[in-house]
Amino acid sequence: MERRAAPFWVRPLLPVLAFVITFILTAALVIWADANPFEGYYYFLIAPLSNRVSAIEVLVKSTPLLLTGASVAVAFAAGYWNIGAEGQLLAGAIAAAWLGLSLEGVPPIVAIPIMVIGGFAGGLLWALPPAFLKVKLEIDEIVTTLLLNSVILLFVSFLLNGPWRDPVSGWPQSPDISPTAVFPKLIPRSRLHLGFALALLVIGLLWYLLSRTGLGLKMRAAGLGKAAAQFAGVKVDRTLLTAALLSGGIAGLAGVGEVAGIHFHLIEAIAAGYGYTGIVVATLGALNPIGVGIAGLFIGLIETGSQTVSRALGVPAYLGDVVQATLLLVTLAVFILQNYRIRRVTTVDIAAGRPDRLEGEAEGGEV
C-alpha cells in the first residue's frame, strides 16, 4: 500500500464498495431477526419504489435531508466542522412558526418568500455565535455547535409549554400557521411540497458556488489547508465565517419546510435528528453537492424502507438507523483508500534493495 492518490477510476467505485460491505455487516442483524437478508434489502431498497405513494414518500423524507446535508457539506468543505445543523434547523422552524402566525391574510406570493427568508435568517443567526467564537477566539466549533443544539431544544420546549402552547387543544405545540403561508403541494393528494423543489434549487446553487465562483474556490482552499490558503492570500477567517453562516441558513430552510410543508405548527420533535443525519448525507456525498443530492435520496429511501421491512418481515424499524450508522462508518473507512494505491514490487527490486520501485515503473509504465 502506497500513500498516493488512487487511480481516478477507483474513486466512483468506493461508495459501491461501502454499500456492499454495509450489506454484509448488517445482513447478520437481519438473519438474527429471523429474516432473509436479501428479502430484507428488497423491502429496504426496491419495494418503496414499486408504487406511487411510497415513491413520493421517499422524496418527502429526503427533503430535509437534502437541505441539512447541503448545510453540513458547505461547512465541512471549508474546514468548519458544523455539528449544529440540528439546532439551526430548529431556529429556522421557530422563525417560520412565528412568521406563519404573523402573516395571517397576507397573500401566499408574499407570505411564503417572507417565511423562507426568515427561516434562513433564523438558522444563520443561530450559527453566528459559534462561528464568531471560532474566528475570534479559536474555540472549537464542534463543541459549541453541538452544545447549542441542546440549548435551542430546551428553548423550544419552553415556548411550547409556555407562551406558544396551543390554546385550543392544550397540546405542547404552537397554533397552526396561516393557510396562506403553507407550502403548496407539488403533486396533488400527496405530502410532497414546495420544500423539495427548494432543496433541489439550493443544491444546484451550492454546486455553482463551490465549483464556479471565487468564493467557492476560497472555501475549498481553506478546507484543504488553512495555512496554505492563507499563504495564497485567502482571508481564511472571513471565508470560514461566510461558510458557517451559509451553512446555518441552509439548515434553517429545512426547518421552514417542516413547519410550512408537513406539520403546519412547531413541535418539539420537528427536527427528528435530521441535522445529525445530514452529517451522514454530506459524508456519503463526499462533500460534493451533486453527491449530497444522491446520498440524501438514498437515505430517504432507507428511512422509508425501514418502515416497509418492519411491516413485511417483522424486523425492528430502527434497523434503518443501524444501516445508516454502519454505512457512515464503512464509508469513512473506505474513503481512506482514495489516498492509497496498491503496487507490486519485483524480486529484482527487492534484491537490489529498492522495494519502493513499482514493477510497472521498472518497465516504463505504471501499475
N, C-alpha and C positions, 0 to 999 in steps of 0.2 A: 504494500500500500504506500503510495507516494503522495505527499501533500502537494497537490497540484490540481488545478481546475479540471473537473471531469469533462469528457468529450460532450459537445453540445447536444448530441442526440440522446445522451443519457438523461438529461435533466427532465424532459417531459415524462419519462418513464417512472420517475421517483414517486409521484403521487399514486400511480397504479401499483407500484411495489408496496407502498404504505397501506393501501386498501387491502391487498392480498394478505399481507402479514396480519392486519387487524382482523380479517375474516378468520384466519387460522386460530388466532388467540381467543377471539370471542365465541368461536364455534364450540369450544369446550363448555362455556356457560349455557349455551342453548341445549347442548346434549345433557348437561346436568339438570336442566329443567324438563327433561324427558321429551324433547322435541328434536326434529330433524334439522340440522343447521342449514342445509340447502333450502328446505321448505321455509325455514325461518327467514332467511335472507330474501326469498321470493316475496314474502309478505312485507319485508322491510323496504325493498327497492323496486319491485315490479308491480305488486298489487295496488299501491297508491296511485299509480299512473294508469291503471286499467279502466277507470271510469271517470267521468267528467267531474263529479262532486269532489272526490278525493284528490284529483289532479289540481283542481283550483285551490283546494285547501293547502296543498304543498306550497303554492305561491303565496297564500295568506301567511303561513308560518314563516316563509322565507323573508317576508318584507322587513320586519325589524332586524333580522339577522344580516341582511344586506347592508343596512344603514350602520349598525354597530360594528360590523366587520370592516366597512369602509372607514369608520371613525378610528378604529384601532390601527388599521393599516397605514393611514396617513401619518399618525403619530409615530408608530414604530419605524416607518420608512425614514423619518427624520431623526431617529435616535432618541425620541422622547417616549418613555415606557408608561403609557397611559393605561392604568388598570381601573380607571374611574368611569368607563362608559356607562356602567350600570347607574351610577349616581347622576351622571349628566343626562341620561335618558329620563330619569325621574324629574330632574329640573325642567326639562322640556315639557314633560307631561303636566307639571304644576302650572307652567306658564300657559299651556294650551287650555287647561281646565278653567283657569281664571279668565282668559280672554274669551273662551267659548261662552262663559256666563255673562260676560260684559257686552257681547256683540248681539244681544237679542234684537231682532228686527233688522239687522244690517244685511244687505243682500249677500248671497254666497260669493259672488265675484270679488267682493271686498273683504268679507269676513274670513274666508279661507286663506288668502295670502297673508293677512294680518296674523292669523294663528301660526302659520308656517314660519314667518319671520320671528314672531315672539318665541316660539319653541326653540328655534336656532339660537336666539339671543339668550334664552334661559340656560341651555346647555353650555354655551360659550362662557357665560358669567360664572357658572359653577366650576368650569375648567380653569378660570383665571387664577384663583389663589394658589393652587399647587404649581402652576406654570410660573407665576411670579416668584414663588419661593425657590423654585429650581434655578431660574435665571439669575436672581439677585443674591441668593444665599447658598446655592448649591445643595439644597435639601433634597433628598432622594424622592423623586416623584412617584415611585412605586408605593412608598409608604403613605404619602399624603393623599394620592388619588384613591387608594384603597380605603383609607380611614374615612374619607369624605363620603364614600358610599353609605356607610352606616349612619353618618350624621344626617344626611338628607332623608334616609329611610325613616329615621326617628321623627324628623320634621313632618314628613307625610303622615305618619301615624298621629302626630299632634293635630294636624289640620283636620283629618278625617274623624277623629274622636272629639274634636272641639268645634271650632267655628265653621268648618265645612261639612259637618255631619248632615246627612240628608234629612231635612225637616219633615218629610212626608213619611218615609219608611223607618227612619231612625237607624238605618244601617250605616256603618262607618264607610261612607262613600260620599263624594261630592254630588250636588244636584246635577242633573243632566245638562249638557251644553245646549246652546240654541240650535234648533234644527237647521238654521241657515249656515251654521259653522261645521256641520257634519260633512265628511268627505263623501263625494259621490261614488257610486259603485261602478267599477269598470265593466263588470259583467252582471246583467240583471239577475235577481234572485240568487245572489251569491254573497260571500263575505269579502271578496276581492275589491279593494277600494283604491282610491287615488294614491295612497301612500306607496303602493307597489310601483306605479309609474314614476313617482318622485324618487324612489330608491334607485331605479334604473338611471334616471337623469343624473343623480348625484354620482353614481359610479362612472358614468360617461364623462362628466365634468372633471372628476378626480383623475381619471386616466389622462385626460388632456393636460391637466395641471402638472402632473408628475412627469409626463413624458414629452411635453411640447412647450413648456414655459421655463423661463429663467428661474422663477421661484421654485418650481419642481426640481430643477437641477440642483439648486442650493439645498433643498431638503434632503435629496438623496445623497448629496455630498456630505452633509452633516451626519447623516445616518451611517455612512460608510467609515467616516473617521473625522471626528471634530477637529483634531489638531491639524490634519492635512487641509480640511476645508477652510479653517481659519488662516492658514498659511497662504491659501489660494485667494484670500480676500473676501471670503464669505463671512458675513456678520452672524456668527453661529447663534448667539443668544436671541437675536431678533428672529432668526429663522425658526428656532425651537419654540419661541413664544407664538409665532404665527401658526405653526403646525399644531400646537397644543390647543389653541383657541378654535381652530378649524375642526379639529377632532371632536372637541366638546360640542360645537354647534351641530355637527352631523349626528352625533348621538342624541342630541335634543330633538332632532327631527323624528327619530324613532319613537320618542315619547309622544310627539304630536300625532303620529299615525295611530298609536294605540288608543289615544283618547278620542280622536275625531273619526277614526275608521272602524274601531272594534267595540270599545266599551261605552263611549259617549259620556263618561264621567271618570273621575280619578278614584282608583282603589289602591290599596297597599301592594297588592301582588301584580301591579300593572307591568313592572319590569320583567318579572318571571325569569330572571337570570340571563336575559338577552345580552346584557353588557359583557358578562363573562363568556358567554358562548361566542360573542363577537371576536374574542381573542382566538378561539379555535378557528373561526372562519378566516380571520386575517392570516393566521399561520398556515392553514391549508392552502390559501390562495397565494402564498409566498409574497405577501405584501404588495401584490400586483392587483390593481382594481378589477381587471378582467378575471383574474383568478379568484378574487374575492366574490365576484358575482356567481361564478360556477360553484364555489365552495358553499356560499350561502344557500343556493338552491339545493345542493346536495344535503346539507344539514337539515334544511326544511323537509326534505324527503325522508330523512331518517326519523325526524320527530313525528311526522305523520305516520310513517311505517311502524313506529313503536306502538302506536295505538292499535293498528291493524293486526300486527303479530300477536299482541296481547289478547285480542278478541278471538283470533283464529286458533291459536295454539295454547293459550293459557300461560304464555311466557310473561313474567312481570314487565309492566310498561316501562319501568326505569332501566330496562336493558338498553334502551336508546341512549340514555345518558352514559352508560358504561361504554357503548360503542364510540360515542363522541370522545370521551376521555382517552380511551385506548388509541383511537385514531390520531388524536393530538400528539400523544407521547411517541407513537410509532413514527409519525410524520417528522417530528423534531429529530428523532434519531436517524431516519433515512435521509433527511436533507443534509446531514453532515457529509454524506457520500458525494455531494456535488463539489466538495472541496478536495476530493481524493480521486485517484485513479489507480487501477491495478496495472502493474508492469511485470514483465518476465525478465529474469536475469539469466544470462547464458552461463554455462560451465566455464567457458573461456574467460568471461569477465570475473568470475569468482576466483579462478586460478590465478588470474593476473592481479587480484586484489582490487578489482573495480566492480563491486556489486551494485554500484549506483548506475551502471550503464544499462540502458534498455536494449533488449535484443534487437528491436526494430531500428534503434539508433545506430547499432553496430553495422547494420546493413544499409544505412542511409534513409530509413523510414521511421515511422512512429507507430507504436502499439497503443 
